Amino acid sequence: MEKKSFFKTKEGGLTIAFVVILIAFVLILTGLKMQGDGMCAAGFVLIAAAMLYSPLKVYVFDRIRKR
């Protein structure tokens, strides 16, 4: 049985998504303090992408890979 690295497992992917959400939250707060709409928008996009990672992986990418 081959040994996978932590970040190639399901738990590792979700950990990376959580860290991206934390970074995006700091980015949004910084954008609000500096009144930068672009920073807030970038943070929102990062949060949306991190939240959609798991459903897209399970329902789209894994099903394509099984074919």
C-alpha positions in Angstrom: 0.0 0.0 0.0 1.5 3.3 -1.0 1.7 6.1 1.5 0.1 9.4 0.5 1.3 12.7 1.7 -1.1 14.5 4.1 -2.0 17.2 1.6 -3.1 14.6 -1.1 -5.7 13.2 1.3 -9.3 14.4 1.8 -8.4 15.9 5.2 -5.4 17.7 3.7 -7.4 19.3 1.0 -10.0 20.5 3.5 -7.2 21.9 5.7 -5.8 23.8 2.8 -9.3 25.2 2.0 -9.7 26.2 5.7 -6.4 28.1 5.6 -7.4 29.8 2.4 -10.7 30.9 4.1 -8.7 32.4 7.0 -6.4 34.3 4.6 -9.3 35.6 2.7 -11.0 36.8 5.9 -7.9 38.8 6.8 -7.8 40.1 3.2 -11.4 41.3 3.5 -10.8 43.0 6.9 -7.7 44.7 5.5 -9.7 45.9 2.5 -12.4 47.2 4.7 -9.9 49.2 6.8 -8.2 50.6 3.8 -11.5 51.1 1.9 -10.2 48.9 -1.0 -13.1 47.3 -2.9 -10.7 45.2 -4.9 -9.2 43.6 -1.9 -12.7 42.8 -0.5 -13.8 41.3 -3.8 -10.6 39.2 -4.0 -11.2 37.9 -0.5 -14.8 37.0 -1.4 -13.7 35.1 -4.5 -11.2 33.2 -2.4 -13.8 32.3 0.2 -16.2 31.2 -2.5 -13.6 29.1 -4.2 -12.5 27.4 -1.0 -16.1 26.6 0.0 -16.8 25.1 -3.4 -13.6 23.0 -3.4 -15.1 20.0 -1.6 -18.4 19.7 -3.5 -16.7 20.2 -6.9 -14.1 17.6 -6.1 -16.6 15.0 -5.0 -19.3 15.5 -7.6 -17.4 16.7 -10.6 -13.7 15.9 -10.6 -13.8 12.5 -9.0 -16.7 11.3 -11.3 -14.7 12.5 -14.4 -11.6 10.6 -13.1 -13.6 7.4 -12.6 -14.6 7.2 -16.2 
